[in-house]
């Protein structure tokens, strides 16, 4: 058994041709979709980056228990299970530098081997004492990334091309091998949206304003020249990623790997590029552009190629799916379910609903018919606790401040592990941007424009939310801060 997982960060579903986009240039993703099963109802679990990866590696939701942080000692990631129970060799090729900064502890270590390709975003890579002069710009700009750009002399020097080339080199070095899992993770098209000019030229970009290749978390004019330019920057970066993904497909074709390899392509979340007059991801409601994501799965021998699946699936399903295909039993409680029956027999999904969101913000649920965003009832957004043993957070380099341990207590707080863990107060006030509860019928109103909260339909989805939170082991205070009764 051979498996390749390609994870492309911030890969917007609505920018892909197999989901109806008619202007983004991604021919290699399109040709891969022709040989794969396309999932139409796939959703995030936890977001953003590292919470999503904890979901994928462990099969359990992260966002109800803590924000950004490392893999915990009580977690059981799938590479650990595959290595120990099926002698599967697991290798990672990535330019996702968060794995190697504070807050990304222990994610890469379960793999047998790994390779990091340097230079993305704020990766502490190119070392220069003097900082470059900050140019006129819109959105964000960081001196460290400007320094990192000094390493990009040719297209092949960019981090995503390096990552795909690393995967190609690994496949060539291990040609003829079996019983492995290759995890190929590229940061693009995550911001900053940066690629050689010829990709941007494909989109007829005529922007002559200040530098704008890195969105803020801003309110913008959805159809302004600057926003159109930002979308083209994103699309161009996606097209570069697609071009190098195509090189990987060519190598797989040369090795005849499509005959005997399970290949999965997905993402962690989307990114707003002016939709709803917004940019970014973490500061807003969990709109479909952020939460409804692509999933393409190629089965060995092109089985079921070109078919679509409408079953409700999530990123937490990746771990049990891989264990299922390698015949590795799971003897501990998880939240995901294997895609194998869905892929091979179009069997119904077992889950009634998907739960998703950002830690401490709205808790969101969908059954594929409606999306329900349940907001905290109080501006203080309490009670709210994080549960952890590994104390990393979204700080890149710095240790956690003393406030991270407010009211810290060690105890058996989590029902699924015998590890005593730390429970500490989390301070995250309710934002005006996600302060209201909302409900949308996305079958009739996919754009989520007609809010049905306050109607009789909300009663049904309140019950569904409570039942799904209980099934996902939500800590009791999560119900309280949302104004819910856990016994509904």
Sine and cosine of phi, psi and omega as CSV:
sin_phi,cos_phi,sin_psi,cos_psi,sin_omega,cos_omega
0.00,0.00,0.75,-0.66,0.05,-1.00
-0.78,-0.62,0.66,-0.75,-0.02,-1.00
-0.68,-0.73,0.64,-0.76,0.13,-0.99
-0.80,-0.60,0.80,-0.60,0.07,-1.00
-0.93,-0.37,0.84,-0.54,0.06,-1.00
-0.94,-0.35,0.90,-0.43,0.00,-1.00
-0.92,-0.38,0.90,-0.43,0.00,-1.00
-0.94,-0.35,0.90,-0.44,-0.13,-0.99
-0.93,0.36,0.67,-0.75,0.09,-1.00
0.86,0.51,0.59,0.81,-0.02,-1.00
-1.00,0.10,0.98,-0.20,-0.07,-1.00
-0.93,0.36,0.80,-0.60,0.02,-1.00
-0.85,0.53,-0.68,0.73,-0.10,-0.99
-0.98,0.22,0.05,1.00,0.11,-0.99
-0.98,-0.20,0.11,0.99,-0.11,-0.99
-0.94,-0.34,0.64,-0.77,-0.08,-1.00
-0.90,0.44,-0.57,0.82,-0.03,-1.00
-0.95,0.32,-0.17,0.99,0.09,-1.00
-0.94,-0.35,0.34,0.94,0.17,-0.98
0.98,-0.20,-0.04,1.00,0.02,-1.00
-0.95,0.31,0.68,-0.73,-0.07,-1.00
-0.88,-0.47,0.19,0.98,-0.03,-1.00
-0.76,-0.65,-0.31,0.95,0.04,-1.00
-0.99,0.16,0.71,-0.71,-0.07,-1.00
-1.00,-0.02,0.97,-0.25,-0.01,-1.00
-0.56,-0.83,0.90,0.44,-0.11,-0.99
-0.92,0.40,-0.48,0.88,-0.07,-1.00
-0.98,0.18,-0.60,0.80,0.17,-0.98
-0.89,0.46,-0.61,0.79,0.02,-1.00
-0.91,0.42,-0.69,0.72,-0.01,-1.00
-0.94,0.33,-0.50,0.86,0.09,-1.00
-0.92,0.40,-0.65,0.76,0.00,-1.00
-0.88,0.48,-0.56,0.83,0.01,-1.00
-0.89,0.46,-0.42,0.91,-0.01,-1.00
-0.97,-0.24,0.20,0.98,-0.15,-0.99
-0.76,-0.65,0.14,-0.99,0.18,-0.98
-1.00,-0.04,0.79,-0.62,-0.03,-1.00
-0.98,-0.21,0.84,-0.55,0.01,-1.00
-1.00,-0.05,0.80,-0.60,-0.08,-1.00
-0.99,-0.15,-0.18,0.98,-0.12,-0.99
-0.75,-0.67,0.77,0.64,-0.08,-1.00
-0.97,-0.24,0.67,-0.74,-0.16,-0.99
-0.73,-0.69,0.43,-0.90,0.13,-0.99
-0.93,0.38,0.16,-0.99,0.26,-0.97
-0.92,-0.39,-0.99,0.11,0.02,-1.00
-0.97,-0.23,0.53,-0.85,0.03,-1.00
-0.61,-0.80,0.35,-0.94,0.04,1.00
-1.00,0.05,-0.84,-0.55,-0.33,-0.94
-0.84,0.54,-0.91,0.40,-0.12,-0.99
-0.94,0.35,-0.64,0.77,0.12,-0.99
-0.83,0.56,-0.62,0.78,0.03,-1.00
-0.90,0.43,-0.61,0.79,-0.02,-1.00
-0.95,0.31,-0.56,0.83,0.09,-1.00
-0.90,0.44,-0.65,0.76,0.10,-1.00
-0.82,0.57,-0.78,0.63,-0.12,-0.99
-0.92,0.39,-0.64,0.77,-0.06,-1.00
-0.98,0.22,-0.49,0.87,-0.10,-0.99
-0.95,-0.31,-0.29,0.96,-0.06,-1.00
0.97,0.24,0.23,0.97,0.00,-1.00
-0.81,-0.58,0.53,-0.85,0.04,-1.00
-0.96,0.29,0.71,-0.70,0.02,-1.00
-1.00,-0.04,-0.60,0.80,-0.32,-0.95
-0.95,0.32,-0.23,0.97,0.07,-1.00
-0.99,0.14,-0.27,0.96,-0.11,-0.99
-0.94,-0.35,-0.51,0.86,-0.03,-1.00
-0.23,-0.97,0.22,-0.97,0.06,-1.00
-1.00,0.06,-0.45,-0.89,0.07,-1.00
-0.79,0.61,0.72,-0.70,0.03,-1.00
0.00,-1.00,0.05,-1.00,-0.07,-1.00
-0.98,0.21,0.16,-0.99,0.17,-0.99
-0.92,0.40,0.68,-0.73,-0.06,-1.00
-1.00,0.00,0.43,-0.90,0.02,-1.00
-0.86,0.52,-0.46,0.89,-0.01,-1.00
-1.00,0.03,-0.06,1.00,0.07,-1.00
-0.96,0.28,0.49,-0.87,0.04,-1.00
-0.82,-0.57,1.00,0.02,-0.05,-1.00
-0.97,0.25,0.44,-0.90,-0.09,-1.00
-0.88,0.47,-0.57,0.82,0.04,-1.00
-0.86,0.51,-0.57,0.82,0.05,-1.00
-0.88,0.48,-0.72,0.70,-0.01,-1.00
-0.92,0.39,-0.70,0.72,-0.03,-1.00
-0.90,0.43,-0.66,0.75,0.01,-1.00
-0.90,0.44,-0.73,0.68,-0.16,-0.99
-0.99,0.16,-0.45,0.89,-0.13,-0.99
-0.93,-0.36,-0.27,0.96,-0.01,-1.00
-0.71,-0.71,0.14,0.99,0.03,-1.00
0.80,0.59,0.64,0.77,0.01,-1.00
-1.00,0.07,0.78,-0.63,0.05,-1.00
-0.99,0.10,0.85,-0.52,-0.07,-1.00
-0.92,-0.38,0.82,-0.57,-0.02,-1.00
-0.78,-0.62,0.61,-0.80,0.02,-1.00
-0.87,-0.49,0.76,-0.65,0.21,-0.98
-0.90,-0.43,0.83,-0.56,-0.09,-1.00
-0.42,-0.91,0.43,-0.91,0.22,-0.97
-0.89,-0.46,0.25,0.97,0.00,-1.00
-0.99,0.14,1.00,-0.05,-0.18,-0.98
-0.94,0.35,-0.25,0.97,0.01,-1.00
-0.86,0.51,-0.43,0.90,0.04,-1.00
-0.86,0.51,-0.40,0.92,-0.16,-0.99
-0.89,-0.46,0.26,0.97,0.10,-0.99
-0.90,-0.43,0.20,-0.98,0.06,-1.00
-0.82,0.57,0.72,-0.69,-0.04,-1.00
0.99,-0.15,-0.14,0.99,0.04,-1.00
-0.87,-0.49,0.44,0.90,-0.09,-1.00
-0.90,0.43,0.67,-0.74,0.26,-0.97
0.97,0.23,0.12,0.99,0.04,-1.00
-0.97,0.24,-0.64,0.77,-0.07,-1.00
-0.99,0.10,-0.38,0.92,-0.16,-0.99
-0.92,0.40,-0.44,0.90,0.07,-1.00
-0.93,0.36,-0.29,0.96,0.04,-1.00
-0.96,0.27,0.53,-0.85,0.05,-1.00
-0.87,0.50,-0.71,0.71,-0.01,-1.00
-0.59,-0.81,0.33,-0.94,0.02,-1.00
-0.44,-0.90,0.40,-0.92,0.05,-1.00
-0.70,-0.72,0.77,-0.64,0.06,-1.00
-0.95,-0.31,0.78,-0.62,0.04,-1.00
-0.97,-0.25,0.86,-0.51,-0.30,-0.95
-1.00,0.04,0.41,-0.91,0.25,-0.97
0.84,-0.54,-0.11,0.99,-0.05,-1.00
-0.97,0.25,0.58,-0.81,0.18,-0.98
0.71,0.70,-0.87,-0.48,-0.07,-1.00
-0.99,-0.14,0.35,0.94,0.06,-1.00
-0.81,0.59,0.80,-0.60,-0.04,-1.00
-0.97,0.23,0.96,0.28,-0.20,-0.98
-0.96,-0.29,-0.99,0.16,-0.03,-1.00
-0.94,0.33,0.82,-0.58,-0.12,-0.99
-0.97,-0.25,0.94,-0.35,0.09,-1.00
-0.70,-0.71,0.76,-0.65,0.00,-1.00
-0.90,0.43,-0.73,0.68,-0.02,-1.00
-0.98,0.19,0.70,-0.71,0.05,-1.00
-1.00,0.01,0.58,-0.81,0.07,-1.00
-0.92,0.40,0.42,-0.91,0.05,-1.00
-0.93,0.37,0.73,-0.69,-0.02,-1.00
-0.94,0.33,0.84,-0.54,-0.02,-1.00
-0.98,0.18,0.24,-0.97,0.18,-0.98
-0.89,0.45,0.73,-0.69,-0.07,-1.00
-0.38,-0.92,0.33,-0.94,0.22,-0.98
-0.97,-0.25,0.33,-0.94,0.01,-1.00
0.92,0.40,-0.64,-0.77,-0.08,-1.00
-0.98,-0.21,0.37,-0.93,0.14,-0.99
-0.47,-0.88,0.64,-0.77,0.03,-1.00
-0.74,-0.68,0.70,-0.72,-0.03,-1.00
-0.88,0.47,-0.60,0.80,-0.05,-1.00
-0.90,0.43,-0.63,0.78,0.02,-1.00
-0.93,0.37,-0.60,0.80,0.07,-1.00
-0.87,0.50,-0.60,0.80,0.08,-1.00
-0.93,0.38,-0.68,0.73,-0.01,-1.00
-0.87,0.49,-0.53,0.85,0.00,-1.00
-0.89,0.46,-0.34,0.94,0.05,-1.00
-0.88,0.47,-0.38,0.92,-0.01,-1.00
-1.00,0.09,-0.14,0.99,-0.08,-1.00
-0.99,-0.12,1.00,0.10,0.00,-1.00
-1.00,0.10,-0.58,0.81,0.01,-1.00
-0.74,-0.67,0.17,-0.99,0.03,-1.00
-0.85,0.53,-0.63,0.78,-0.02,-1.00
-0.90,0.43,-0.28,0.96,0.00,-1.00
-0.99,0.14,-0.32,0.95,0.03,-1.00
-0.88,0.48,0.46,-0.89,-0.18,-0.98
-0.92,0.39,-0.65,0.76,0.02,-1.00
-0.91,0.41,-0.73,0.68,0.13,-0.99
-0.83,0.55,-0.64,0.77,0.05,-1.00
-0.87,0.49,-0.63,0.78,-0.04,-1.00
-0.92,0.40,-0.72,0.69,0.04,-1.00
-0.90,0.43,-0.63,0.78,0.03,-1.00
-0.91,0.41,-0.61,0.80,0.08,-1.00
-0.87,0.48,-0.64,0.77,0.04,-1.00
-0.91,0.41,-0.65,0.76,0.04,-1.00
-0.89,0.46,-0.71,0.71,0.01,-1.00
-0.89,0.46,-0.63,0.78,0.01,-1.00
-0.91,0.42,-0.68,0.73,0.02,-1.00
-0.89,0.45,-0.63,0.78,0.03,-1.00
-0.92,0.39,-0.66,0.75,0.00,-1.00
-0.92,0.40,-0.42,0.91,-0.06,-1.00
-0.91,-0.41,0.38,0.92,0.01,-1.00
-0.85,0.52,0.74,-0.67,-0.04,-1.00
1.00,-0.05,-0.20,0.98,0.03,-1.00
-0.97,0.26,0.31,-0.95,0.03,-1.00
-0.67,-0.74,0.13,-0.99,0.07,-1.00
0.87,0.49,0.82,0.57,0.05,-1.00
-0.68,-0.73,0.29,-0.96,0.15,-0.99
-0.78,-0.63,0.83,-0.56,0.03,-1.00
-0.94,-0.33,0.89,-0.46,0.01,-1.00
-0.98,-0.19,0.93,-0.38,-0.03,-1.00
-0.93,-0.37,0.93,-0.36,-0.10,-1.00
-0.83,-0.56,0.89,-0.46,0.00,-1.00
-0.93,-0.38,0.63,-0.78,-0.03,-1.00
-0.95,0.30,-0.59,0.81,-0.02,-1.00
-0.94,0.33,0.57,-0.82,0.16,0.99
-1.00,-0.02,0.51,0.86,0.14,-0.99
-0.82,0.58,0.51,-0.86,0.06,-1.00
-0.92,0.40,0.46,-0.89,0.00,1.00
-0.95,0.32,0.59,-0.81,-0.04,-1.00
-1.00,0.10,0.99,-0.10,-0.21,-0.98
-0.71,-0.70,0.79,-0.61,0.00,-1.00
-0.32,-0.95,0.23,-0.97,0.07,-1.00
-0.85,0.53,0.49,-0.87,-0.14,-0.99
-0.86,0.52,-0.52,0.85,-0.10,-0.99
-0.91,0.42,-0.43,0.91,0.09,-1.00
-0.94,0.33,-0.65,0.76,0.04,-1.00
-0.91,0.40,-0.56,0.83,0.02,-1.00
-0.89,0.46,-0.45,0.89,0.03,-1.00
-0.87,0.49,-0.37,0.93,-0.07,-1.00
-0.97,-0.25,0.21,0.98,0.06,-1.00
0.86,0.50,0.59,0.81,-0.06,-1.00
-0.94,0.34,0.78,-0.63,-0.01,-1.00
-0.84,-0.55,0.40,0.92,-0.02,-1.00
-0.91,0.42,0.76,-0.64,0.06,-1.00
-0.82,-0.58,0.34,0.94,0.04,-1.00
-1.00,0.02,-0.23,-0.97,-0.02,-1.00
-0.92,0.38,0.24,-0.97,0.04,-1.00
-0.79,0.61,0.76,-0.65,0.01,-1.00
-0.45,-0.89,0.99,0.17,0.04,-1.00
-0.80,-0.60,0.24,0.97,-0.07,-1.00
-0.59,-0.81,0.98,-0.21,-0.07,-1.00
-0.92,0.39,0.55,-0.84,0.24,-0.97
-1.00,0.07,-0.23,-0.97,0.16,-0.99
-0.96,-0.30,0.97,0.23,-0.28,-0.96
-0.83,-0.55,0.32,-0.95,0.24,-0.97
-1.00,-0.06,0.78,-0.63,-0.12,-0.99
-0.71,-0.70,0.24,-0.97,0.17,-0.99
-0.98,0.21,0.88,-0.47,-0.14,-0.99
-0.87,0.50,-0.47,0.88,-0.09,-1.00
-0.85,-0.53,0.44,0.90,0.04,-1.00
-0.97,0.24,0.34,-0.94,0.08,-1.00
-0.83,0.56,-0.61,0.79,0.00,-1.00
-0.91,0.42,-0.68,0.74,0.00,-1.00
-0.93,0.37,-0.63,0.77,0.06,-1.00
-0.89,0.46,-0.63,0.78,0.05,-1.00
-0.90,0.44,-0.67,0.74,0.01,-1.00
-0.87,0.49,-0.67,0.74,0.03,-1.00
-0.89,0.46,-0.65,0.76,0.02,-1.00
-0.93,0.38,-0.57,0.82,0.08,-1.00
-0.88,0.47,-0.70,0.71,0.05,-1.00
-0.88,0.48,-0.75,0.67,-0.03,-1.00
-0.88,0.48,-0.65,0.76,0.00,-1.00
-0.90,0.44,-0.65,0.76,0.03,-1.00
-0.92,0.40,-0.62,0.78,0.09,-1.00
-0.88,0.47,-0.65,0.76,-0.01,-1.00
-0.91,0.41,-0.62,0.79,0.09,-1.00
-0.89,0.45,-0.71,0.71,0.05,-1.00
-0.84,0.54,-0.70,0.72,-0.01,-1.00
-0.88,0.47,-0.64,0.77,-0.01,-1.00
-0.87,0.48,-0.66,0.75,-0.02,-1.00
-0.98,0.18,-0.48,0.88,0.19,-0.98
-0.87,0.49,-0.62,0.79,0.05,-1.00
-0.87,0.49,-0.60,0.80,0.05,-1.00
-0.90,0.43,-0.61,0.79,0.07,-1.00
-0.90,0.43,-0.68,0.73,0.04,-1.00
-0.87,0.49,-0.62,0.78,0.02,-1.00
-0.88,0.47,-0.64,0.76,0.03,-1.00
-0.92,0.38,-0.64,0.77,0.05,-1.00
-0.90,0.44,-0.61,0.80,0.06,-1.00
-0.90,0.43,-0.70,0.71,0.01,-1.00
-0.85,0.52,-0.62,0.79,-0.01,-1.00
-1.00,0.07,0.05,1.00,-0.04,-1.00
0.85,0.52,0.53,0.85,-0.10,-0.99
-0.96,0.27,-0.32,0.95,0.01,-1.00
-0.92,0.40,-0.27,0.96,0.00,-1.00
-0.98,0.22,-0.45,0.89,-0.14,-0.99
-0.66,-0.75,0.38,0.92,-0.08,-1.00
-0.79,-0.62,0.75,-0.67,0.16,-0.99
-0.99,0.11,0.81,-0.59,-0.06,-1.00
-0.78,-0.62,0.81,-0.59,-0.06,-1.00
-0.85,-0.52,0.75,-0.66,0.07,-1.00
-0.84,-0.54,0.81,-0.59,0.03,-1.00
-0.37,-0.93,-0.20,-0.98,-0.01,-1.00
-0.60,-0.80,0.00,-1.00,0.01,-1.00
-0.99,-0.14,-0.55,0.84,-0.04,-1.00
-0.11,-0.99,0.12,-0.99,0.08,-1.00
-0.99,-0.13,-0.17,-0.98,-0.05,-1.00
-0.49,-0.87,0.80,-0.60,0.00,-1.00
-0.98,0.22,0.72,-0.69,-0.04,-1.00
-0.78,-0.63,0.77,0.63,-0.01,-1.00
0.97,-0.23,-0.30,0.95,0.09,-1.00
-0.83,0.56,0.69,-0.73,-0.01,-1.00
0.90,0.44,0.27,0.96,-0.03,-1.00
0.95,0.32,0.50,0.87,-0.09,-1.00
-0.73,-0.69,0.43,-0.90,0.19,-0.98
-0.77,-0.63,0.41,-0.91,0.03,-1.00
1.00,-0.05,-0.36,-0.93,-0.10,-1.00
-0.57,-0.82,-0.72,0.70,-0.25,-0.97
-0.97,0.23,-0.27,0.96,-0.19,-0.98
-0.99,-0.12,0.02,1.00,-0.20,-0.98
-0.82,-0.58,0.07,-1.00,0.20,-0.98
-0.85,0.52,0.34,-0.94,-0.09,-1.00
-1.00,0.04,0.93,0.38,-0.07,-1.00
-0.90,0.43,0.30,-0.95,0.00,-1.00
-0.84,0.55,-0.56,0.83,0.01,-1.00
-0.87,0.49,-0.42,0.91,0.00,-1.00
-1.00,-0.10,-0.58,0.82,-0.21,-0.98
-0.98,-0.21,-0.45,0.89,-0.02,-1.00
-1.00,-0.07,0.93,-0.37,-0.25,-0.97
-0.82,-0.58,0.28,-0.96,-0.03,-1.00
-0.98,0.17,0.49,-0.87,0.16,-0.99
-0.52,-0.85,0.84,-0.54,0.05,-1.00
-0.82,-0.57,0.77,-0.64,-0.02,-1.00
-0.77,-0.64,0.88,-0.48,0.09,-1.00
-1.00,-0.07,0.82,-0.58,0.08,-1.00
-1.00,-0.07,0.55,-0.84,0.02,-1.00
-0.78,0.62,0.67,-0.74,0.00,-1.00
0.97,0.26,0.28,0.96,-0.01,-1.00
0.87,0.49,0.48,0.88,0.02,-1.00
-0.86,0.51,0.71,-0.70,0.04,-1.00
0.87,0.50,0.44,0.90,-0.02,-1.00
-0.85,0.53,0.70,-0.72,0.05,-1.00
0.99,0.15,-0.07,1.00,0.02,-1.00
-0.98,0.18,0.42,-0.91,0.06,-1.00
-0.92,-0.39,0.45,-0.89,0.07,-1.00
-0.81,-0.59,0.74,-0.67,-0.04,-1.00
-0.98,-0.19,-0.03,1.00,-0.04,-1.00
-0.90,0.43,0.49,-0.87,-0.01,-1.00
-0.98,0.22,0.88,-0.47,-0.03,-1.00
-0.74,-0.67,0.27,-0.96,-0.01,-1.00
-0.59,-0.81,0.20,-0.98,0.02,-1.00
-0.91,0.41,-0.44,0.90,0.05,-1.00
-0.90,0.43,-0.19,0.98,0.01,-1.00
-0.99,0.15,-0.23,0.97,-0.07,-1.00
-0.88,0.47,-0.72,0.70,-0.04,-1.00
-0.87,0.50,-0.79,0.61,0.02,-1.00
-0.92,0.40,-0.46,0.89,0.05,-1.00
-0.90,0.43,-0.73,0.68,0.00,-1.00
-0.90,0.43,-0.67,0.75,0.04,-1.00
-0.89,0.46,-0.61,0.79,0.01,-1.00
-0.89,0.46,-0.73,0.69,-0.05,-1.00
-0.93,0.36,-0.43,0.90,0.06,-1.00
-0.99,-0.13,0.17,0.99,0.04,-1.00
0.83,0.56,0.66,0.75,0.03,-1.00
-0.97,-0.23,0.88,-0.47,-0.01,-1.00
-0.95,0.32,0.50,-0.87,0.07,-1.00
-0.91,-0.40,0.89,-0.45,-0.10,-1.00
-0.94,-0.33,0.27,0.96,0.02,-1.00
-0.77,-0.64,0.36,-0.93,-0.09,-1.00
-0.95,0.31,0.75,-0.66,0.08,-1.00
-0.74,-0.67,0.10,-0.99,-0.01,-1.00
-0.95,-0.30,-0.31,0.95,-0.06,-1.00
-1.00,0.07,0.18,-0.98,0.08,-1.00
-0.69,-0.73,0.52,-0.85,-0.06,-1.00
-0.92,0.39,0.64,-0.77,0.10,-1.00
-0.99,0.16,-0.13,0.99,-0.16,-0.99
-0.84,0.54,-0.75,0.66,0.03,-1.00
-0.89,0.45,-0.56,0.83,0.03,-1.00
-0.93,0.38,-0.69,0.72,-0.03,-1.00
-0.91,0.42,-0.75,0.66,-0.20,-0.98
-1.00,0.00,-0.45,0.89,-0.07,-1.00
-0.77,-0.64,0.10,0.99,-0.04,-1.00
0.79,0.61,0.60,0.80,-0.02,-1.00
-0.95,0.33,0.44,-0.90,0.04,-1.00
-0.91,0.42,0.51,-0.86,0.13,-0.99
-0.95,0.31,0.52,-0.86,0.01,-1.00
-0.99,0.16,-0.48,0.88,-0.08,-1.00
-0.97,0.26,0.58,-0.81,0.09,-1.00
-1.00,0.09,-0.51,0.86,-0.12,-0.99
-0.45,-0.90,0.36,-0.93,0.07,-1.00
-0.94,-0.35,0.74,-0.68,0.02,-1.00
-0.96,-0.29,0.68,-0.73,-0.10,-1.00
-0.38,-0.93,0.33,-0.95,0.06,-1.00
0.42,-0.91,-0.16,-0.99,0.06,-1.00
-0.95,-0.30,0.60,-0.80,-0.01,-1.00
-0.83,0.56,0.76,-0.65,0.11,-0.99
0.98,0.22,0.06,1.00,0.03,-1.00
-0.96,-0.30,-0.48,-0.88,0.07,-1.00
-0.90,0.44,0.48,-0.88,0.20,-0.98
-0.96,-0.27,0.77,-0.63,-0.21,-0.98
-0.86,-0.51,0.56,-0.83,0.00,-1.00
-0.64,-0.77,0.57,-0.82,0.14,-0.99
-0.64,-0.77,0.57,-0.82,0.17,-0.99
-0.93,-0.36,0.22,0.97,-0.06,-1.00
1.00,-0.01,-0.31,0.95,0.05,-1.00
-0.99,-0.11,-0.72,0.70,0.00,-1.00
-0.76,-0.65,0.37,-0.93,0.20,-0.98
-0.89,-0.46,0.72,-0.69,-0.04,-1.00
-0.83,-0.55,0.86,-0.50,0.03,-1.00
-0.97,-0.26,0.93,-0.37,-0.01,-1.00
-0.98,-0.21,0.88,-0.47,-0.07,-1.00
-1.00,-0.08,0.40,-0.92,0.10,-0.99
-0.87,0.49,0.53,-0.85,-0.07,-1.00
-0.99,0.14,-0.41,0.91,-0.06,-1.00
-0.88,-0.48,0.52,-0.85,0.01,-1.00
-0.88,0.47,-0.53,0.85,0.01,-1.00
-0.94,0.34,-0.31,0.95,0.07,-1.00
0.84,0.53,0.73,0.68,0.00,-1.00
-0.82,-0.57,0.39,-0.92,-0.01,1.00
-0.98,0.20,0.57,-0.82,0.03,-1.00
-0.57,-0.82,0.82,-0.57,0.00,-1.00
-0.79,-0.61,0.48,-0.88,0.20,-0.98
-0.96,-0.29,0.52,-0.85,-0.01,-1.00
-0.84,-0.55,0.81,-0.59,-0.15,-0.99
-0.26,-0.97,0.28,-0.96,0.31,-0.95
-0.82,-0.57,-0.54,0.84,0.07,-1.00
-1.00,0.00,0.90,-0.43,-0.22,-0.98
-1.00,0.02,0.32,0.95,0.00,-1.00
-0.94,0.34,0.47,-0.88,0.08,-1.00
-0.59,-0.81,-0.10,-1.00,-0.10,-1.00
-0.98,0.21,0.96,0.26,-0.04,-1.00
-0.79,-0.61,-0.13,0.99,0.01,-1.00
0.92,0.39,-0.81,0.59,-0.09,-1.00
-0.79,-0.62,-0.55,0.83,-0.18,-0.98
-0.99,0.13,0.51,-0.86,0.11,-0.99
-0.96,0.29,0.27,-0.96,-0.05,-1.00
-0.93,0.38,0.62,-0.78,0.06,-1.00
-0.93,0.36,0.27,-0.96,-0.02,-1.00
-0.85,0.52,-0.53,0.85,-0.02,-1.00
-0.90,0.45,-0.34,0.94,0.04,-1.00
-0.87,0.50,-0.40,0.92,-0.07,-1.00
-0.96,-0.27,0.32,0.95,0.00,-1.00
-0.83,0.56,0.78,-0.63,0.02,-1.00
0.84,0.54,0.52,0.86,-0.07,-1.00
-0.91,0.40,0.71,-0.70,0.07,-1.00
-0.67,-0.75,0.63,-0.78,0.05,-1.00
-0.99,-0.13,0.77,-0.64,-0.01,-1.00
-0.15,-0.99,0.02,-1.00,0.03,-1.00
-1.00,0.03,0.95,0.32,-0.13,-0.99
-0.99,0.12,-0.42,0.91,-0.10,-1.00
-0.97,-0.26,0.80,-0.60,-0.14,-0.99
-0.95,0.32,-0.27,0.96,-0.12,-0.99
-0.99,-0.13,0.05,1.00,0.00,-1.00
-0.64,-0.77,0.51,-0.86,0.09,-1.00
-1.00,0.03,-0.02,1.00,0.07,-1.00
-0.94,0.34,0.75,-0.67,0.24,-0.97
-0.95,0.32,0.72,-0.69,-0.03,-1.00
-0.82,-0.57,0.28,-0.96,0.04,-1.00
-1.00,0.04,0.75,-0.66,0.18,-0.98
-0.93,-0.36,0.82,-0.57,-0.03,-1.00
-0.72,-0.70,0.50,-0.87,0.01,-1.00
-0.92,0.39,0.75,-0.67,0.07,-1.00
-0.96,-0.29,0.74,-0.67,-0.04,-1.00
-0.96,-0.28,0.96,-0.29,0.00,-1.00
-0.52,-0.85,1.00,-0.10,-0.05,-1.00
-0.92,0.38,0.46,-0.89,0.03,-1.00
-0.91,0.41,0.74,-0.68,0.01,-1.00
-1.00,-0.02,0.59,-0.81,0.10,-0.99
-0.86,0.52,-0.38,0.92,-0.05,-1.00
-0.97,0.24,-0.33,0.94,0.08,-1.00
-0.67,-0.74,0.63,0.78,-0.09,-1.00
-1.00,0.04,-0.19,0.98,-0.08,-1.00
-0.93,-0.38,0.59,-0.81,0.09,-1.00
-0.98,0.20,0.68,-0.73,-0.04,-1.00
-0.67,-0.74,0.41,-0.91,-0.02,-1.00
-0.59,-0.81,0.75,-0.66,-0.04,-1.00
-0.72,-0.70,0.65,-0.76,0.15,-0.99
-1.00,0.01,0.99,-0.11,-0.15,-0.99
-0.98,0.18,-0.17,0.99,0.12,-0.99
-0.96,0.28,-0.57,0.82,0.03,-1.00
-0.99,-0.14,-0.40,0.92,-0.15,-0.99
-0.64,-0.77,0.91,0.41,-0.06,-1.00
-0.88,0.47,-0.51,0.86,-0.01,-1.00
-0.95,0.31,-0.09,1.00,0.06,-1.00
0.83,0.56,0.87,0.49,-0.01,-1.00
-0.95,-0.32,-0.40,0.92,-0.06,-1.00
-0.94,-0.33,0.97,-0.23,-0.05,-1.00
-0.97,0.24,0.84,-0.54,-0.03,-1.00
-0.97,-0.25,0.13,0.99,0.06,-1.00
-0.87,0.49,0.64,-0.77,-0.05,-1.00
1.00,-0.09,-0.19,0.98,0.08,-1.00
-1.00,0.01,0.11,-0.99,0.01,-1.00
-0.88,0.47,-0.45,0.89,0.01,-1.00
-0.87,0.49,-0.49,0.87,-0.01,-1.00
-0.90,0.44,-0.52,0.86,0.02,-1.00
-0.87,0.50,-0.71,0.71,0.02,-1.00
-0.86,0.50,-0.68,0.73,-0.08,-1.00
-0.99,0.16,-0.36,0.93,0.16,-0.99
-0.91,0.41,-0.70,0.72,0.05,-1.00
-0.88,0.47,-0.70,0.71,0.01,-1.00
-0.88,0.48,-0.66,0.75,0.02,-1.00
-0.88,0.47,-0.74,0.67,-0.01,-1.00
-0.87,0.49,-0.73,0.69,-0.03,-1.00
-0.89,0.45,-0.63,0.78,-0.01,-1.00
-0.95,0.31,-0.64,0.77,0.08,-1.00
-0.87,0.49,-0.65,0.76,0.04,-1.00
-0.90,0.44,-0.67,0.74,0.02,-1.00
-0.91,0.42,-0.46,0.89,-0.01,-1.00
-1.00,-0.07,0.27,0.96,0.08,-1.00
0.87,0.50,0.63,0.78,0.02,-1.00
-0.88,0.47,0.74,-0.67,0.09,-1.00
-0.85,0.52,0.51,-0.86,-0.13,-0.99
-0.86,0.51,-0.54,0.84,-0.03,-1.00
-0.94,0.35,-0.34,0.94,0.06,-1.00
-0.89,0.45,-0.60,0.80,0.05,-1.00
-0.92,0.39,-0.69,0.72,-0.07,-1.00
-0.89,0.45,-0.70,0.71,-0.06,-1.00
-0.93,0.36,-0.39,0.92,0.05,-1.00
-1.00,-0.04,0.02,1.00,0.00,-1.00
0.95,0.32,0.57,0.82,-0.05,-1.00
-0.91,-0.40,0.45,-0.89,0.15,-0.99
-0.98,-0.19,0.84,-0.54,-0.07,-1.00
-0.92,0.40,-0.28,0.96,-0.06,-1.00
-0.99,-0.10,0.18,0.98,0.00,-1.00
-0.82,0.57,0.00,0.00,0.00,0.00
